[in-house]
Amino acid sequence: MRYEIRVEGQMSRTMTQSFPELESCVISGQTLLFGHVTDEAHLYGLLARFQSLGLHVVEMRRLAL
């Protein structure tokens, strides 16, 4: 499954490196991360990582293949 996750603000390079499995870019003052998520446990792990870094997830959606 491919996911797109929008985070409030512009994440630093160090922060984006905390998510090596995802690509990232900045659009309209938000950081967009996207990539392959293997399963539900991986998804919840990503969300926990965002939370532990104090990042605010604005939107998350599964992309069509």
PDBQT receptor file of N, H, CA, C and O in Angstrom, charges set to zero:
ATOM      1  N   MET A   1       0.843  -1.182   0.000  1.00  0.00    +0.000 N 
ATOM      2  CA  MET A   1       0.000   0.000   0.000  1.00  0.00    +0.000 C 
ATOM      3  C   MET A   1       0.887   1.244   0.000  1.00  0.00    +0.000 C 
ATOM      4  O   MET A   1       1.910   1.292   0.682  1.00  0.00    +0.000 OA
ATOM      5  N   ARG A   2       0.484   2.230  -0.763  1.00  0.00    +0.000 N 
ATOM      6  H   ARG A   2      -0.348   2.190  -1.317  1.00  0.00    +0.000 HD
ATOM      7  CA  ARG A   2       1.194   3.515  -0.759  1.00  0.00    +0.000 C 
ATOM      8  C   ARG A   2       0.365   4.529   0.018  1.00  0.00    +0.000 C 
ATOM      9  O   ARG A   2      -0.858   4.578  -0.115  1.00  0.00    +0.000 OA
ATOM     10  N   TYR A   3       1.038   5.334   0.827  1.00  0.00    +0.000 N 
ATOM     11  H   TYR A   3       2.032   5.294   0.935  1.00  0.00    +0.000 HD
ATOM     12  CA  TYR A   3       0.371   6.347   1.631  1.00  0.00    +0.000 C 
ATOM     13  C   TYR A   3       0.994   7.709   1.393  1.00  0.00    +0.000 C 
ATOM     14  O   TYR A   3       2.165   7.828   1.033  1.00  0.00    +0.000 OA
ATOM     15  N   GLU A   4       0.182   8.727   1.602  1.00  0.00    +0.000 N 
ATOM     16  H   GLU A   4      -0.769   8.630   1.894  1.00  0.00    +0.000 HD
ATOM     17  CA  GLU A   4       0.616  10.120   1.571  1.00  0.00    +0.000 C 
ATOM     18  C   GLU A   4       0.255  10.713   2.929  1.00  0.00    +0.000 C 
ATOM     19  O   GLU A   4      -0.888  10.613   3.375  1.00  0.00    +0.000 OA
ATOM     20  N   ILE A   5       1.227  11.323   3.575  1.00  0.00    +0.000 N 
ATOM     21  H   ILE A   5       2.155  11.404   3.213  1.00  0.00    +0.000 HD
ATOM     22  CA  ILE A   5       1.021  11.888   4.909  1.00  0.00    +0.000 C 
ATOM     23  C   ILE A   5       1.470  13.345   4.879  1.00  0.00    +0.000 C 
ATOM     24  O   ILE A   5       2.608  13.649   4.521  1.00  0.00    +0.000 OA
ATOM     25  N   ARG A   6       0.559  14.241   5.260  1.00  0.00    +0.000 N 
ATOM     26  H   ARG A   6      -0.365  13.994   5.550  1.00  0.00    +0.000 HD
ATOM     27  CA  ARG A   6       0.874  15.675   5.320  1.00  0.00    +0.000 C 
ATOM     28  C   ARG A   6       1.117  16.081   6.767  1.00  0.00    +0.000 C 
ATOM     29  O   ARG A   6       0.330  15.770   7.660  1.00  0.00    +0.000 OA
ATOM     30  N   VAL A   7       2.221  16.780   6.974  1.00  0.00    +0.000 N 
ATOM     31  H   VAL A   7       2.861  17.032   6.248  1.00  0.00    +0.000 HD
ATOM     32  CA  VAL A   7       2.606  17.226   8.304  1.00  0.00    +0.000 C 
ATOM     33  C   VAL A   7       2.632  18.751   8.311  1.00  0.00    +0.000 C 
ATOM     34  O   VAL A   7       3.088  19.380   7.356  1.00  0.00    +0.000 OA
ATOM     35  N   GLU A   8       2.140  19.329   9.390  1.00  0.00    +0.000 N 
ATOM     36  H   GLU A   8       1.770  18.818  10.165  1.00  0.00    +0.000 HD
ATOM     37  CA  GLU A   8       2.117  20.782   9.531  1.00  0.00    +0.000 C 
ATOM     38  C   GLU A   8       3.542  21.316   9.577  1.00  0.00    +0.000 C 
ATOM     39  O   GLU A   8       4.384  20.797  10.310  1.00  0.00    +0.000 OA
ATOM     40  N   GLY A   9       3.807  22.353   8.793  1.00  0.00    +0.000 N 
ATOM     41  H   GLY A   9       3.123  22.775   8.198  1.00  0.00    +0.000 HD
ATOM     42  CA  GLY A   9       5.114  23.005   8.793  1.00  0.00    +0.000 C 
ATOM     43  C   GLY A   9       6.140  22.307   7.915  1.00  0.00    +0.000 C 
ATOM     44  O   GLY A   9       5.869  21.281   7.291  1.00  0.00    +0.000 OA
ATOM     45  N   GLN A  10       7.315  22.893   7.891  1.00  0.00    +0.000 N 
ATOM     46  H   GLN A  10       7.535  23.726   8.398  1.00  0.00    +0.000 HD
ATOM     47  CA  GLN A  10       8.413  22.369   7.091  1.00  0.00    +0.000 C 
ATOM     48  C   GLN A  10       9.346  21.573   8.000  1.00  0.00    +0.000 C 
ATOM     49  O   GLN A  10       9.974  22.134   8.898  1.00  0.00    +0.000 OA
ATOM     50  N   MET A  11       9.435  20.288   7.767  1.00  0.00    +0.000 N 
ATOM     51  H   MET A  11       8.925  19.832   7.038  1.00  0.00    +0.000 HD
ATOM     52  CA  MET A  11      10.313  19.438   8.564  1.00  0.00    +0.000 C 
ATOM     53  C   MET A  11      11.760  19.658   8.145  1.00  0.00    +0.000 C 
ATOM     54  O   MET A  11      12.052  19.852   6.965  1.00  0.00    +0.000 OA
ATOM     55  N   SER A  12      12.663  19.626   9.119  1.00  0.00    +0.000 N 
ATOM     56  H   SER A  12      12.426  19.468  10.078  1.00  0.00    +0.000 HD
ATOM     57  CA  SER A  12      14.088  19.752   8.815  1.00  0.00    +0.000 C 
ATOM     58  C   SER A  12      14.588  18.481   8.138  1.00  0.00    +0.000 C 
ATOM     59  O   SER A  12      13.918  17.448   8.149  1.00  0.00    +0.000 OA
ATOM     60  N   ARG A  13      15.747  18.574   7.565  1.00  0.00    +0.000 N 
ATOM     61  H   ARG A  13      16.292  19.412   7.557  1.00  0.00    +0.000 HD
ATOM     62  CA  ARG A  13      16.357  17.405   6.915  1.00  0.00    +0.000 C 
ATOM     63  C   ARG A  13      16.568  16.282   7.939  1.00  0.00    +0.000 C 
ATOM     64  O   ARG A  13      16.354  15.108   7.637  1.00  0.00    +0.000 OA
ATOM     65  N   THR A  14      16.990  16.656   9.149  1.00  0.00    +0.000 N 
ATOM     66  H   THR A  14      17.165  17.609   9.394  1.00  0.00    +0.000 HD
ATOM     67  CA  THR A  14      17.190  15.663  10.210  1.00  0.00    +0.000 C 
ATOM     68  C   THR A  14      15.895  14.946  10.540  1.00  0.00    +0.000 C 
ATOM     69  O   THR A  14      15.886  13.730  10.734  1.00  0.00    +0.000 OA
ATOM     70  N   MET A  15      14.799  15.697  10.604  1.00  0.00    +0.000 N 
ATOM     71  H   MET A  15      14.807  16.684  10.446  1.00  0.00    +0.000 HD
ATOM     72  CA  MET A  15      13.493  15.100  10.901  1.00  0.00    +0.000 C 
ATOM     73  C   MET A  15      13.059  14.151   9.780  1.00  0.00    +0.000 C 
ATOM     74  O   MET A  15      12.594  13.044  10.052  1.00  0.00    +0.000 OA
ATOM     75  N   THR A  16      13.207  14.575   8.528  1.00  0.00    +0.000 N 
ATOM     76  H   THR A  16      13.585  15.474   8.306  1.00  0.00    +0.000 HD
ATOM     77  CA  THR A  16      12.781  13.704   7.425  1.00  0.00    +0.000 C 
ATOM     78  C   THR A  16      13.639  12.436   7.370  1.00  0.00    +0.000 C 
ATOM     79  O   THR A  16      13.171  11.393   6.913  1.00  0.00    +0.000 OA
ATOM     80  N   GLN A  17      14.882  12.517   7.829  1.00  0.00    +0.000 N 
ATOM     81  H   GLN A  17      15.262  13.364   8.201  1.00  0.00    +0.000 HD
ATOM     82  CA  GLN A  17      15.741  11.328   7.855  1.00  0.00    +0.000 C 
ATOM     83  C   GLN A  17      15.276  10.323   8.910  1.00  0.00    +0.000 C 
ATOM     84  O   GLN A  17      15.727   9.178   8.915  1.00  0.00    +0.000 OA
ATOM     85  N   SER A  18      14.382  10.741   9.797  1.00  0.00    +0.000 N 
ATOM     86  H   SER A  18      14.015  11.671   9.793  1.00  0.00    +0.000 HD
ATOM     87  CA  SER A  18      13.788   9.825  10.774  1.00  0.00    +0.000 C 
ATOM     88  C   SER A  18      12.784   8.891  10.116  1.00  0.00    +0.000 C 
ATOM     89  O   SER A  18      12.303   7.945  10.739  1.00  0.00    +0.000 OA
ATOM     90  N   PHE A  19      12.470   9.162   8.853  1.00  0.00    +0.000 N 
ATOM     91  H   PHE A  19      12.861   9.931   8.347  1.00  0.00    +0.000 HD
ATOM     92  CA  PHE A  19      11.519   8.358   8.083  1.00  0.00    +0.000 C 
ATOM     93  C   PHE A  19      12.186   7.903   6.782  1.00  0.00    +0.000 C 
ATOM     94  O   PHE A  19      11.781   8.331   5.702  1.00  0.00    +0.000 OA
ATOM     95  N   PRO A  20      13.208   7.037   6.873  1.00  0.00    +0.000 N 
ATOM     96  CA  PRO A  20      13.979   6.660   5.679  1.00  0.00    +0.000 C 
ATOM     97  C   PRO A  20      13.165   5.911   4.625  1.00  0.00    +0.000 C 
ATOM     98  O   PRO A  20      13.552   5.867   3.458  1.00  0.00    +0.000 OA
ATOM     99  N   GLU A  21      12.049   5.327   5.029  1.00  0.00    +0.000 N 
ATOM    100  H   GLU A  21      11.734   5.363   5.978  1.00  0.00    +0.000 HD
ATOM    101  CA  GLU A  21      11.230   4.576   4.087  1.00  0.00    +0.000 C 
ATOM    102  C   GLU A  21      10.297   5.463   3.275  1.00  0.00    +0.000 C 
ATOM    103  O   GLU A  21       9.614   4.984   2.370  1.00  0.00    +0.000 OA
ATOM    104  N   LEU A  22      10.266   6.773   3.600  1.00  0.00    +0.000 N 
ATOM    105  H   LEU A  22      10.821   7.161   4.336  1.00  0.00    +0.000 HD
ATOM    106  CA  LEU A  22       9.367   7.699   2.915  1.00  0.00    +0.000 C 
ATOM    107  C   LEU A  22      10.148   8.783   2.191  1.00  0.00    +0.000 C 
ATOM    108  O   LEU A  22      11.196   9.227   2.661  1.00  0.00    +0.000 OA
ATOM    109  N   GLU A  23       9.634   9.202   1.051  1.00  0.00    +0.000 N 
ATOM    110  H   GLU A  23       8.783   8.841   0.669  1.00  0.00    +0.000 HD
ATOM    111  CA  GLU A  23      10.177  10.356   0.337  1.00  0.00    +0.000 C 
ATOM    112  C   GLU A  23       9.451  11.582   0.870  1.00  0.00    +0.000 C 
ATOM    113  O   GLU A  23       8.373  11.458   1.451  1.00  0.00    +0.000 OA
ATOM    114  N   SER A  24      10.026  12.758   0.680  1.00  0.00    +0.000 N 
ATOM    115  H   SER A  24      10.902  12.859   0.208  1.00  0.00    +0.000 HD
ATOM    116  CA  SER A  24       9.374  13.960   1.196  1.00  0.00    +0.000 C 
ATOM    117  C   SER A  24       9.597  15.154   0.277  1.00  0.00    +0.000 C 
ATOM    118  O   SER A  24      10.559  15.208  -0.489  1.00  0.00    +0.000 OA
ATOM    119  N   CYS A  25       8.673  16.110   0.382  1.00  0.00    +0.000 N 
ATOM    120  H   CYS A  25       7.892  16.065   1.004  1.00  0.00    +0.000 HD
ATOM    121  CA  CYS A  25       8.802  17.398  -0.285  1.00  0.00    +0.000 C 
ATOM    122  C   CYS A  25       7.960  18.395   0.508  1.00  0.00    +0.000 C 
ATOM    123  O   CYS A  25       7.117  18.001   1.314  1.00  0.00    +0.000 OA
ATOM    124  N   VAL A  26       8.191  19.674   0.279  1.00  0.00    +0.000 N 
ATOM    125  H   VAL A  26       8.876  19.994  -0.376  1.00  0.00    +0.000 HD
ATOM    126  CA  VAL A  26       7.447  20.724   0.968  1.00  0.00    +0.000 C 
ATOM    127  C   VAL A  26       6.525  21.400  -0.029  1.00  0.00    +0.000 C 
ATOM    128  O   VAL A  26       6.951  21.827  -1.102  1.00  0.00    +0.000 OA
ATOM    129  N   ILE A  27       5.242  21.491   0.344  1.00  0.00    +0.000 N 
ATOM    130  H   ILE A  27       4.896  21.144   1.216  1.00  0.00    +0.000 HD
ATOM    131  CA  ILE A  27       4.235  22.123  -0.499  1.00  0.00    +0.000 C 
ATOM    132  C   ILE A  27       3.381  23.035   0.377  1.00  0.00    +0.000 C 
ATOM    133  O   ILE A  27       2.794  22.587   1.362  1.00  0.00    +0.000 OA
ATOM    134  N   SER A  28       3.313  24.304   0.018  1.00  0.00    +0.000 N 
ATOM    135  H   SER A  28       3.789  24.668  -0.783  1.00  0.00    +0.000 HD
ATOM    136  CA  SER A  28       2.452  25.270   0.712  1.00  0.00    +0.000 C 
ATOM    137  C   SER A  28       2.640  25.248   2.221  1.00  0.00    +0.000 C 
ATOM    138  O   SER A  28       1.662  25.254   2.969  1.00  0.00    +0.000 OA
ATOM    139  N   GLY A  29       3.885  25.222   2.672  1.00  0.00    +0.000 N 
ATOM    140  H   GLY A  29       4.679  25.217   2.064  1.00  0.00    +0.000 HD
ATOM    141  CA  GLY A  29       4.161  25.289   4.098  1.00  0.00    +0.000 C 
ATOM    142  C   GLY A  29       3.901  24.001   4.865  1.00  0.00    +0.000 C 
ATOM    143  O   GLY A  29       3.951  23.991   6.095  1.00  0.00    +0.000 OA
ATOM    144  N   GLN A  30       3.624  22.922   4.155  1.00  0.00    +0.000 N 
ATOM    145  H   GLN A  30       3.584  22.930   3.156  1.00  0.00    +0.000 HD
ATOM    146  CA  GLN A  30       3.437  21.620   4.787  1.00  0.00    +0.000 C 
ATOM    147  C   GLN A  30       4.450  20.645   4.194  1.00  0.00    +0.000 C 
ATOM    148  O   GLN A  30       4.863  20.780   3.042  1.00  0.00    +0.000 OA
ATOM    149  N   THR A  31       4.839  19.672   4.995  1.00  0.00    +0.000 N 
ATOM    150  H   THR A  31       4.504  19.563   5.930  1.00  0.00    +0.000 HD
ATOM    151  CA  THR A  31       5.731  18.630   4.496  1.00  0.00    +0.000 C 
ATOM    152  C   THR A  31       4.881  17.449   4.070  1.00  0.00    +0.000 C 
ATOM    153  O   THR A  31       4.032  16.979   4.828  1.00  0.00    +0.000 OA
ATOM    154  N   LEU A  32       5.105  16.982   2.879  1.00  0.00    +0.000 N 
ATOM    155  H   LEU A  32       5.794  17.364   2.263  1.00  0.00    +0.000 HD
ATOM    156  CA  LEU A  32       4.387  15.838   2.321  1.00  0.00    +0.000 C 
ATOM    157  C   LEU A  32       5.347  14.660   2.288  1.00  0.00    +0.000 C 
ATOM    158  O   LEU A  32       6.395  14.718   1.645  1.00  0.00    +0.000 OA
ATOM    159  N   LEU A  33       4.979  13.588   2.987  1.00  0.00    +0.000 N 
ATOM    160  H   LEU A  33       4.128  13.541   3.509  1.00  0.00    +0.000 HD
ATOM    161  CA  LEU A  33       5.761  12.360   2.983  1.00  0.00    +0.000 C 
ATOM    162  C   LEU A  33       4.939  11.294   2.284  1.00  0.00    +0.000 C 
ATOM    163  O   LEU A  33       3.723  11.221   2.464  1.00  0.00    +0.000 OA
ATOM    164  N   PHE A  34       5.597  10.473   1.491  1.00  0.00    +0.000 N 
ATOM    165  H   PHE A  34       6.584  10.532   1.345  1.00  0.00    +0.000 HD
ATOM    166  CA  PHE A  34       4.855   9.456   0.755  1.00  0.00    +0.000 C 
ATOM    167  C   PHE A  34       5.744   8.256   0.486  1.00  0.00    +0.000 C 
ATOM    168  O   PHE A  34       6.964   8.374   0.367  1.00  0.00    +0.000 OA
ATOM    169  N   GLY A  35       5.104   7.099   0.394  1.00  0.00    +0.000 N 
ATOM    170  H   GLY A  35       4.114   7.004   0.491  1.00  0.00    +0.000 HD
ATOM    171  CA  GLY A  35       5.845   5.890   0.112  1.00  0.00    +0.000 C 
ATOM    172  C   GLY A  35       5.071   4.644   0.473  1.00  0.00    +0.000 C 
ATOM    173  O   GLY A  35       3.894   4.700   0.828  1.00  0.00    +0.000 OA
ATOM    174  N   HIS A  36       5.754   3.522   0.375  1.00  0.00    +0.000 N 
ATOM    175  H   HIS A  36       6.710   3.477   0.087  1.00  0.00    +0.000 HD
ATOM    176  CA  HIS A  36       5.150   2.213   0.605  1.00  0.00    +0.000 C 
ATOM    177  C   HIS A  36       5.080   1.921   2.106  1.00  0.00    +0.000 C 
ATOM    178  O   HIS A  36       6.065   2.080   2.828  1.00  0.00    +0.000 OA
ATOM    179  N   VAL A  37       3.902   1.491   2.560  1.00  0.00    +0.000 N 
ATOM    180  H   VAL A  37       3.102   1.361   1.974  1.00  0.00    +0.000 HD
ATOM    181  CA  VAL A  37       3.696   1.056   3.938  1.00  0.00    +0.000 C 
ATOM    182  C   VAL A  37       3.327  -0.420   3.865  1.00  0.00    +0.000 C 
ATOM    183  O   VAL A  37       2.353  -0.790   3.208  1.00  0.00    +0.000 OA
ATOM    184  N   THR A  38       4.093  -1.249   4.529  1.00  0.00    +0.000 N 
ATOM    185  H   THR A  38       4.884  -0.949   5.063  1.00  0.00    +0.000 HD
ATOM    186  CA  THR A  38       3.951  -2.695   4.355  1.00  0.00    +0.000 C 
ATOM    187  C   THR A  38       2.670  -3.269   4.941  1.00  0.00    +0.000 C 
ATOM    188  O   THR A  38       2.049  -4.142   4.335  1.00  0.00    +0.000 OA
ATOM    189  N   ASP A  39       2.270  -2.792   6.107  1.00  0.00    +0.000 N 
ATOM    190  H   ASP A  39       2.775  -2.083   6.599  1.00  0.00    +0.000 HD
ATOM    191  CA  ASP A  39       1.074  -3.328   6.752  1.00  0.00    +0.000 C 
ATOM    192  C   ASP A  39       0.577  -2.353   7.822  1.00  0.00    +0.000 C 
ATOM    193  O   ASP A  39       1.140  -1.272   7.999  1.00  0.00    +0.000 OA
ATOM    194  N   GLU A  40      -0.475  -2.746   8.524  1.00  0.00    +0.000 N 
ATOM    195  H   GLU A  40      -0.932  -3.624   8.380  1.00  0.00    +0.000 HD
ATOM    196  CA  GLU A  40      -1.087  -1.878   9.530  1.00  0.00    +0.000 C 
ATOM    197  C   GLU A  40      -0.119  -1.579  10.680  1.00  0.00    +0.000 C 
ATOM    198  O   GLU A  40      -0.096  -0.460  11.193  1.00  0.00    +0.000 OA
ATOM    199  N   ALA A  41       0.670  -2.561  11.083  1.00  0.00    +0.000 N 
ATOM    200  H   ALA A  41       0.652  -3.470  10.667  1.00  0.00    +0.000 HD
ATOM    201  CA  ALA A  41       1.643  -2.350  12.159  1.00  0.00    +0.000 C 
ATOM    202  C   ALA A  41       2.675  -1.291  11.752  1.00  0.00    +0.000 C 
ATOM    203  O   ALA A  41       3.062  -0.454  12.567  1.00  0.00    +0.000 OA
ATOM    204  N   HIS A  42       3.112  -1.331  10.509  1.00  0.00    +0.000 N 
ATOM    205  H   HIS A  42       2.798  -2.011   9.847  1.00  0.00    +0.000 HD
ATOM    206  CA  HIS A  42       4.059  -0.333   9.999  1.00  0.00    +0.000 C 
ATOM    207  C   HIS A  42       3.427   1.060  10.034  1.00  0.00    +0.000 C 
ATOM    208  O   HIS A  42       4.071   2.032  10.427  1.00  0.00    +0.000 OA
ATOM    209  N   LEU A  43       2.163   1.145   9.621  1.00  0.00    +0.000 N 
ATOM    210  H   LEU A  43       1.639   0.355   9.302  1.00  0.00    +0.000 HD
ATOM    211  CA  LEU A  43       1.450   2.422   9.619  1.00  0.00    +0.000 C 
ATOM    212  C   LEU A  43       1.354   2.995  11.029  1.00  0.00    +0.000 C 
ATOM    213  O   LEU A  43       1.636   4.174  11.243  1.00  0.00    +0.000 OA
ATOM    214  N   TYR A  44       0.959   2.166  11.986  1.00  0.00    +0.000 N 
ATOM    215  H   TYR A  44       0.731   1.208  11.812  1.00  0.00    +0.000 HD
ATOM    216  CA  TYR A  44       0.857   2.643  13.372  1.00  0.00    +0.000 C 
ATOM    217  C   TYR A  44       2.228   3.012  13.935  1.00  0.00    +0.000 C 
ATOM    218  O   TYR A  44       2.342   3.927  14.750  1.00  0.00    +0.000 OA
ATOM    219  N   GLY A  45       3.256   2.305  13.505  1.00  0.00    +0.000 N 
ATOM    220  H   GLY A  45       3.163   1.561  12.843  1.00  0.00    +0.000 HD
ATOM    221  CA  GLY A  45       4.611   2.657  13.917  1.00  0.00    +0.000 C 
ATOM    222  C   GLY A  45       5.029   4.020  13.397  1.00  0.00    +0.000 C 
ATOM    223  O   GLY A  45       5.669   4.794  14.108  1.00  0.00    +0.000 OA
ATOM    224  N   LEU A  46       4.663   4.315  12.141  1.00  0.00    +0.000 N 
ATOM    225  H   LEU A  46       4.143   3.686  11.563  1.00  0.00    +0.000 HD
ATOM    226  CA  LEU A  46       4.952   5.636  11.579  1.00  0.00    +0.000 C 
ATOM    227  C   LEU A  46       4.232   6.728  12.374  1.00  0.00    +0.000 C 
ATOM    228  O   LEU A  46       4.821   7.754  12.713  1.00  0.00    +0.000 OA
ATOM    229  N   LEU A  47       2.959   6.493  12.663  1.00  0.00    +0.000 N 
ATOM    230  H   LEU A  47       2.480   5.660  12.387  1.00  0.00    +0.000 HD
ATOM    231  CA  LEU A  47       2.188   7.481  13.420  1.00  0.00    +0.000 C 
ATOM    232  C   LEU A  47       2.774   7.704  14.811  1.00  0.00    +0.000 C 
ATOM    233  O   LEU A  47       2.813   8.834  15.298  1.00  0.00    +0.000 OA
ATOM    234  N   ALA A  48       3.226   6.641  15.443  1.00  0.00    +0.000 N 
ATOM    235  H   ALA A  48       3.195   5.723  15.048  1.00  0.00    +0.000 HD
ATOM    236  CA  ALA A  48       3.862   6.770  16.758  1.00  0.00    +0.000 C 
ATOM    237  C   ALA A  48       5.153   7.582  16.658  1.00  0.00    +0.000 C 
ATOM    238  O   ALA A  48       5.464   8.375  17.547  1.00  0.00    +0.000 OA
ATOM    239  N   ARG A  49       5.906   7.381  15.568  1.00  0.00    +0.000 N 
ATOM    240  H   ARG A  49       5.653   6.738  14.845  1.00  0.00    +0.000 HD
ATOM    241  CA  ARG A  49       7.138   8.137  15.351  1.00  0.00    +0.000 C 
ATOM    242  C   ARG A  49       6.839   9.625  15.169  1.00  0.00    +0.000 C 
ATOM    243  O   ARG A  49       7.545  10.473  15.714  1.00  0.00    +0.000 OA
ATOM    244  N   PHE A  50       5.778   9.945  14.390  1.00  0.00    +0.000 N 
ATOM    245  H   PHE A  50       5.205   9.256  13.947  1.00  0.00    +0.000 HD
ATOM    246  CA  PHE A  50       5.378  11.353  14.235  1.00  0.00    +0.000 C 
ATOM    247  C   PHE A  50       5.054  11.956  15.594  1.00  0.00    +0.000 C 
ATOM    248  O   PHE A  50       5.495  13.059  15.918  1.00  0.00    +0.000 OA
ATOM    249  N   GLN A  51       4.282  11.222  16.382  1.00  0.00    +0.000 N 
ATOM    250  H   GLN A  51       3.925  10.326  16.119  1.00  0.00    +0.000 HD
ATOM    251  CA  GLN A  51       3.871  11.721  17.696  1.00  0.00    +0.000 C 
ATOM    252  C   GLN A  51       5.075  11.916  18.619  1.00  0.00    +0.000 C 
ATOM    253  O   GLN A  51       5.164  12.928  19.314  1.00  0.00    +0.000 OA
ATOM    254  N   SER A  52       5.993  10.960  18.629  1.00  0.00    +0.000 N 
ATOM    255  H   SER A  52       5.921  10.138  18.064  1.00  0.00    +0.000 HD
ATOM    256  CA  SER A  52       7.148  11.063  19.524  1.00  0.00    +0.000 C 
ATOM    257  C   SER A  52       8.063  12.233  19.155  1.00  0.00    +0.000 C 
ATOM    258  O   SER A  52       8.785  12.754  20.004  1.00  0.00    +0.000 OA
ATOM    259  N   LEU A  53       8.027  12.643  17.881  1.00  0.00    +0.000 N 
ATOM    260  H   LEU A  53       7.440  12.220  17.191  1.00  0.00    +0.000 HD
ATOM    261  CA  LEU A  53       8.827  13.790  17.436  1.00  0.00    +0.000 C 
ATOM    262  C   LEU A  53       8.069  15.108  17.561  1.00  0.00    +0.000 C 
ATOM    263  O   LEU A  53       8.593  16.167  17.215  1.00  0.00    +0.000 OA
ATOM    264  N   GLY A  54       6.831  15.038  18.056  1.00  0.00    +0.000 N 
ATOM    265  H   GLY A  54       6.405  14.177  18.336  1.00  0.00    +0.000 HD
ATOM    266  CA  GLY A  54       6.035  16.253  18.253  1.00  0.00    +0.000 C 
ATOM    267  C   GLY A  54       5.500  16.842  16.965  1.00  0.00    +0.000 C 
ATOM    268  O   GLY A  54       5.233  18.042  16.898  1.00  0.00    +0.000 OA
ATOM    269  N   LEU A  55       5.337  16.013  15.935  1.00  0.00    +0.000 N 
ATOM    270  H   LEU A  55       5.554  15.038  15.989  1.00  0.00    +0.000 HD
ATOM    271  CA  LEU A  55       4.849  16.493  14.645  1.00  0.00    +0.000 C 
ATOM    272  C   LEU A  55       3.334  16.333  14.567  1.00  0.00    +0.000 C 
ATOM    273  O   LEU A  55       2.775  15.356  15.066  1.00  0.00    +0.000 OA
ATOM    274  N   HIS A  56       2.682  17.299  13.939  1.00  0.00    +0.000 N 
ATOM    275  H   HIS A  56       3.136  18.093  13.534  1.00  0.00    +0.000 HD
ATOM    276  CA  HIS A  56       1.228  17.283  13.804  1.00  0.00    +0.000 C 
ATOM    277  C   HIS A  56       0.844  16.801  12.408  1.00  0.00    +0.000 C 
ATOM    278  O   HIS A  56       1.094  17.487  11.417  1.00  0.00    +0.000 OA
ATOM    279  N   VAL A  57       0.233  15.613  12.334  1.00  0.00    +0.000 N 
ATOM    280  H   VAL A  57       0.029  15.056  13.138  1.00  0.00    +0.000 HD
ATOM    281  CA  VAL A  57      -0.228  15.066  11.061  1.00  0.00    +0.000 C 
ATOM    282  C   VAL A  57      -1.545  15.748  10.691  1.00  0.00    +0.000 C 
ATOM    283  O   VAL A  57      -2.531  15.653  11.422  1.00  0.00    +0.000 OA
ATOM    284  N   VAL A  58      -1.549  16.430   9.557  1.00  0.00    +0.000 N 
ATOM    285  H   VAL A  58      -0.748  16.507   8.964  1.00  0.00    +0.000 HD
ATOM    286  CA  VAL A  58      -2.724  17.165   9.090  1.00  0.00    +0.000 C 
ATOM    287  C   VAL A  58      -3.663  16.252   8.310  1.00  0.00    +0.000 C 
ATOM    288  O   VAL A  58      -4.884  16.337   8.441  1.00  0.00    +0.000 OA
ATOM    289  N   GLU A  59      -3.070  15.371   7.491  1.00  0.00    +0.000 N 
ATOM    290  H   GLU A  59      -2.078  15.302   7.385  1.00  0.00    +0.000 HD
ATOM    291  CA  GLU A  59      -3.858  14.497   6.641  1.00  0.00    +0.000 C 
ATOM    292  C   GLU A  59      -3.061  13.243   6.326  1.00  0.00    +0.000 C 
ATOM    293  O   GLU A  59      -1.839  13.286   6.186  1.00  0.00    +0.000 OA
ATOM    294  N   MET A  60      -3.765  12.134   6.218  1.00  0.00    +0.000 N 
ATOM    295  H   MET A  60      -4.758  12.099   6.333  1.00  0.00    +0.000 HD
ATOM    296  CA  MET A  60      -3.161  10.885   5.825  1.00  0.00    +0.000 C 
ATOM    297  C   MET A  60      -4.135  10.165   4.917  1.00  0.00    +0.000 C 
ATOM    298  O   MET A  60      -5.325  10.076   5.217  1.00  0.00    +0.000 OA
ATOM    299  N   ARG A  61      -3.624   9.644   3.792  1.00  0.00    +0.000 N 
ATOM    300  H   ARG A  61      -2.657   9.716   3.548  1.00  0.00    +0.000 HD
ATOM    301  CA  ARG A  61      -4.529   8.911   2.903  1.00  0.00    +0.000 C 
ATOM    302  C   ARG A  61      -3.776   7.824   2.156  1.00  0.00    +0.000 C 
ATOM    303  O   ARG A  61      -2.585   7.929   1.860  1.00  0.00    +0.000 OA
ATOM    304  N   ARG A  62      -4.534   6.773   1.867  1.00  0.00    +0.000 N 
ATOM    305  H   ARG A  62      -5.501   6.688   2.107  1.00  0.00    +0.000 HD
ATOM    306  CA  ARG A  62      -3.984   5.670   1.095  1.00  0.00    +0.000 C 
ATOM    307  C   ARG A  62      -4.164   6.016  -0.381  1.00  0.00    +0.000 C 
ATOM    308  O   ARG A  62      -5.232   6.464  -0.798  1.00  0.00    +0.000 OA
ATOM    309  N   LEU A  63      -3.117   5.805  -1.158  1.00  0.00    +0.000 N 
ATOM    310  H   LEU A  63      -2.249   5.441  -0.820  1.00  0.00    +0.000 HD
ATOM    311  CA  LEU A  63      -3.152   6.128  -2.574  1.00  0.00    +0.000 C 
ATOM    312  C   LEU A  63      -3.493   4.885  -3.398  1.00  0.00    +0.000 C 
ATOM    313  O   LEU A  63      -3.145   3.763  -3.028  1.00  0.00    +0.000 OA
ATOM    314  N   ALA A  64      -4.162   5.100  -4.492  1.00  0.00    +0.000 N 
ATOM    315  H   ALA A  64      -4.445   6.011  -4.792  1.00  0.00    +0.000 HD
ATOM    316  CA  ALA A  64      -4.474   3.999  -5.412  1.00  0.00    +0.000 C 
ATOM    317  C   ALA A  64      -3.180   3.548  -6.087  1.00  0.00    +0.000 C 
ATOM    318  O   ALA A  64      -2.286   4.353  -6.347  1.00  0.00    +0.000 OA
ATOM    319  N   LEU A  65      -3.101   2.281  -6.358  1.00  0.00    +0.000 N 
ATOM    320  H   LEU A  65      -3.828   1.627  -6.146  1.00  0.00    +0.000 HD
ATOM    321  CA  LEU A  65      -1.890   1.743  -7.028  1.00  0.00    +0.000 C 
ATOM    322  C   LEU A  65      -1.960   2.111  -8.431  1.00  0.00    +0.000 C 
ATOM    323  O   LEU A  65      -1.062   1.776  -9.203  1.00  0.00    +0.000 OA
TER     324      LEU A  65
